[in-house]
Amino acid sequence: MLIDIDKEKCILCGICEETLPDIFEIKNNITIIKKPVITEETKTILIRQLEEDCPAGALKIKENKDNYKDKVISFYVVKEKQ
């Protein structure tokens, strides 16, 4: 699965970072997805729950239709708090 955050909706509440700090980080008032492609089954369950729990509805999951394992994907800078 591929994780995406709508930068216009994200309110920097921190629920994603609190639940999965190895995947999400809020630093200097920006949200970073450190690992946008998730393959571990236990984490996919938590990500799906986070998608439902996100108060802003900013977290979105895209199913892997391609094999992302061989591709390099850098982190996303999602939103800077103003």
N, CA, C and O of each residue as an XYZ file, in Angstrom:
328
protein
N       0.828     -1.174      0.000
C       0.000      0.000      0.000
C       0.870      1.233      0.000
O       1.976      1.222      0.541
N       0.381      2.288     -0.599
C       1.074      3.558     -0.692
C       0.295      4.569      0.140
O      -0.924      4.685      0.011
N       1.010      5.300      0.998
C       0.384      6.283      1.879
C       0.509      7.662      1.251
O       1.550      8.012      0.694
N      -0.559      8.438      1.347
C      -0.548      9.804      0.853
C      -1.291     10.673      1.861
O      -2.231     10.214      2.508
N      -0.873     11.913      1.990
C      -1.559     12.865      2.863
C      -1.926     14.085      2.045
O      -1.091     14.646      1.335
N      -3.178     14.488      2.149
C      -3.644     15.691      1.471
C      -3.122     16.898      2.252
O      -3.573     17.169      3.366
N      -2.185     17.606      1.667
C      -1.535     18.708      2.377
C      -2.492     19.857      2.670
O      -2.244     20.651      3.578
N      -3.560     19.951      1.928
C      -4.537     21.014      2.175
C      -5.440     20.679      3.376
O      -5.963     21.582      4.029
N      -5.617     19.401      3.661
C      -6.488     18.984      4.762
C      -5.739     18.755      6.072
O      -6.322     18.901      7.146
N      -4.452     18.398      5.998
C      -3.688     18.039      7.190
C      -3.658     19.195      8.192
O      -3.325     20.324      7.832
N      -4.008     18.907      9.454
C      -4.016     19.933     10.505
C      -2.879     19.740     11.506
O      -2.847     20.404     12.542
N      -1.951     18.839     11.205
C      -0.778     18.585     12.049
C      -1.166     18.171     13.468
O      -0.531     18.595     14.433
N      -2.201     17.346     13.596
C      -2.668     16.933     14.924
C      -1.711     15.947     15.597
O      -1.655     15.882     16.825
N      -0.954     15.176     14.802
C       0.044     14.269     15.352
C      -0.429     12.858     15.627
O       0.354     12.047     16.123
N      -1.677     12.527     15.325
C      -2.169     11.176     15.600
C      -1.395     10.129     14.799
O      -1.159      9.028     15.297
N      -1.003     10.449     13.585
C      -0.239      9.502     12.761
C       1.150      9.276     13.353
O       1.611      8.137     13.432
N       1.816     10.347     13.766
C       3.150     10.240     14.352
C       3.100      9.489     15.680
O       3.992      8.694     15.971
N       2.085      9.728     16.473
C       1.941      9.053     17.766
C       1.716      7.554     17.591
O       2.242      6.749     18.360
N       0.942      7.184     16.586
C       0.620      5.779     16.358
C       1.754      5.029     15.682
O       2.069      3.908     16.080
N       2.370      5.617     14.675
C       3.433      4.955     13.907
C       4.610      5.908     13.695
O       4.787      6.435     12.597
N       5.416      6.133     14.736
C       6.520      7.088     14.610
C       7.624      6.667     13.648
O       8.425      7.504     13.234
N       7.682      5.393     13.286
C       8.686      4.974     12.310
C       8.258      5.292     10.874
O       9.055      5.178      9.944
N       7.005      5.686     10.704
C       6.486      6.000      9.373
C       6.205      7.493      9.225
O       6.475      8.077      8.176
N       5.663      8.111     10.276
C       5.294      9.521     10.233
C       6.118     10.330     11.222
O       6.489      9.836     12.287
N       6.401     11.575     10.860
C       7.109     12.471     11.766
C       6.628     13.900     11.533
O       6.476     14.344     10.395
N       6.397     14.597     12.619
C       6.124     16.027     12.534
C       7.355     16.719     13.083
O       7.736     16.532     14.238
N       7.960     17.515     12.237
C       9.207     18.178     12.602
C       9.187     19.587     12.029
O       8.900     19.782     10.848
N       9.491     20.557     12.863
C       9.497     21.959     12.427
C       8.174     22.342     11.752
O       8.156     23.022     10.726
N       7.077     21.891     12.351
C       5.726     22.200     11.877
C       5.426     21.695     10.463
O       4.656     22.314      9.728
N       6.035     20.575     10.091
C       5.673     19.908      8.843
C       5.466     18.422      9.127
O       6.089     17.864     10.030
N       4.606     17.798      8.366
C       4.387     16.362      8.475
C       5.200     15.674      7.392
O       5.128     16.040      6.219
N       5.972     14.677      7.795
C       6.816     13.935      6.863
C       6.383     12.475      6.862
O       6.202     11.873      7.921
N       6.220     11.917      5.690
C       5.999     10.479      5.566
C       7.376      9.891      5.291
O       7.917     10.031      4.194
N       7.935      9.232      6.303
C       9.286      8.691      6.180
C       9.318      7.414      5.362
O      10.342      7.078      4.767
N       8.208      6.706      5.330
C       8.149      5.430      4.620
C       6.792      5.350      3.913
O       5.840      4.810      4.477
N       6.690      5.878      2.689
C       5.388      5.946      2.018
C       4.841      4.614      1.506
O       3.645      4.502      1.235
N       5.706      3.598      1.372
C       5.243      2.298      0.890
C       5.301      1.310      2.047
O       6.365      1.082      2.623
N       4.157      0.725      2.386
C       4.046     -0.196      3.518
C       3.706     -1.589      3.006
O       2.764     -1.769      2.235
N       4.487     -2.569      3.448
C       4.218     -3.949      3.046
C       3.950     -4.856      4.242
O       3.385     -5.937      4.076
N       4.344     -4.436      5.449
C       4.153     -5.273      6.629
C       2.671     -5.325      7.005
O       2.020     -4.288      7.127
N       2.150     -6.526      7.185
C       0.721     -6.715      7.439
C       0.258     -6.003      8.712
O      -0.811     -5.393      8.718
N       1.042     -6.070      9.784
C       0.612     -5.430     11.033
C       0.503     -3.918     10.869
O      -0.397     -3.292     11.430
N       1.412     -3.335     10.106
C       1.359     -1.890      9.903
C       0.236     -1.489      8.951
O      -0.340     -0.411      9.097
N      -0.078     -2.331      7.992
C      -1.172     -1.986      7.083
C      -2.492     -1.903      7.837
O      -3.343     -1.077      7.508
N      -2.666     -2.746      8.835
C      -3.881     -2.700      9.656
C      -3.943     -1.366     10.411
O      -4.992     -0.723     10.444
N      -2.831     -0.953     11.012
C      -2.796      0.318     11.738
C      -2.999      1.514     10.813
O      -3.671      2.478     11.180
N      -2.425      1.455      9.622
C      -2.594      2.546      8.657
C      -4.059      2.674      8.253
O      -4.585      3.783      8.158
N      -4.710      1.552      8.018
C      -6.136      1.593      7.654
C      -6.966      2.214      8.784
O      -7.907      2.964      8.523
N      -6.621      1.906     10.028
C      -7.324      2.498     11.158
C      -7.043      4.002     11.238
O      -7.943      4.795     11.515
N      -5.794      4.383     10.996
C      -5.445      5.807     10.992
C      -6.209      6.569      9.921
O      -6.613      7.711     10.135
N      -6.405      5.944      8.774
C      -7.159      6.597      7.702
C      -8.554      6.959      8.197
O      -9.069      8.033      7.885
N      -9.161      6.069      8.962
C     -10.497      6.333      9.522
C     -10.444      7.348     10.658
O     -11.357      8.160     10.807
N      -9.374      7.308     11.466
C      -9.280      8.142     12.661
C      -8.769      9.561     12.404
O      -8.924     10.431     13.261
N      -8.176      9.806     11.264
C      -7.624     11.133     10.974
C      -8.743     12.176     11.065
O      -9.695     12.120     10.286
N      -8.645     13.128     12.004
C      -9.737     14.082     12.198
C      -9.969     15.002     10.998
O     -11.068     15.528     10.820
N      -8.955     15.192     10.193
C      -9.094     16.062      9.025
C      -9.410     15.291      7.749
O      -9.706     15.892      6.715
N      -9.348     13.959      7.818
C      -9.563     13.151      6.624
C      -8.444     13.322      5.607
O      -8.661     13.180      4.404
N      -7.239     13.628      6.099
C      -6.117     13.913      5.202
C      -5.349     12.675      4.757
O      -4.721     12.684      3.698
N      -5.391     11.620      5.547
C      -4.619     10.409      5.244
C      -5.374      9.534      4.254
O      -6.539      9.199      4.468
N      -4.707      9.174      3.184
C      -5.308      8.329      2.157
C      -4.397      7.161      1.845
O      -3.172      7.287      1.874
N      -4.997      6.033      1.551
C      -4.267      4.820      1.197
C      -4.521      4.523     -0.272
O      -5.652      4.582     -0.755
N      -3.453      4.207     -0.954
C      -3.555      3.751     -2.340
C      -3.002      2.347     -2.387
O      -1.903      2.092     -1.894
N      -3.733      1.456     -2.963
C      -3.273      0.065     -3.064
C      -2.153     -0.034     -4.088
O      -2.158      0.657     -5.106
N      -1.197     -0.904     -3.800
C      -0.088     -1.136     -4.730
C      -0.593     -1.856     -5.967
O      -1.010     -3.012     -5.901
N      -0.554     -1.173     -7.076
C      -0.870     -1.834     -8.332
C       0.415     -2.128     -9.094
O       0.436     -2.933    -10.025
N       1.472     -1.465     -8.683
C       2.799     -1.692     -9.243
C       3.673     -2.263     -8.137
O       3.293     -2.245     -6.966
N       4.810     -2.754     -8.500
C       5.754     -3.248     -7.508
C       6.670     -2.094     -7.104
O       7.593     -1.743     -7.839
N       6.413     -1.512     -5.944
C       7.179     -0.361     -5.481
C       8.483     -0.756     -4.800
O       9.305      0.114     -4.510
N       8.693     -2.021     -4.542
C       9.860     -2.456     -3.788
C      11.171     -2.064     -4.457
O      12.162     -1.814     -3.770
N      11.192     -2.007     -5.776
C      12.426     -1.723     -6.489
C      12.592     -0.248     -6.836
O      13.541      0.123     -7.528
N      11.686      0.589     -6.367
C      11.742      2.004     -6.692
C      12.129      2.809     -5.461
O      11.725      2.480     -4.346
N      12.894      3.840     -5.660
C      13.276      4.722     -4.558
C      12.234      5.835     -4.471
O      11.974      6.539     -5.447
N      11.654      5.976     -3.303
C      10.659      7.018     -3.083
C      11.122      7.846     -1.892
O      11.279      7.315     -0.793
N      11.336      9.115     -2.097
C      11.791      9.968     -1.000
C      10.605     10.419     -0.170
O       9.455     10.230     -0.567
N      10.883     11.021      0.990
C       9.814     11.447      1.873
C       9.053     12.617      1.280
O       9.544     13.328      0.404
N       7.839     12.797      1.781
C       6.992     13.900      1.366
C       6.997     14.972      2.444
O       6.877     14.654      3.627
N       7.131     16.208      2.066
C       6.877     17.318      2.983
C       5.418     17.676      2.758
O       5.032     18.114      1.674
N       4.625     17.485      3.781
C       3.192     17.577      3.586
C       2.655     18.994      3.766
O       1.966     19.507      2.884
N       2.957     19.630      4.886
C       2.386     20.946      5.111
C       3.219     21.676      6.143
O       3.690     21.081      7.113
N       3.394     22.938      5.934
C       4.066     23.765      6.922
C       3.015     24.562      7.661
O       2.187     25.232      7.043
N       3.043     24.494      8.982
C       2.083     25.234      9.799
C       2.424     26.713      9.741
O       3.585     27.102      9.866
N       1.414     27.517      9.553
C       1.655     28.960      9.419
C       1.281     29.701     10.672
O       1.420     30.923     10.732
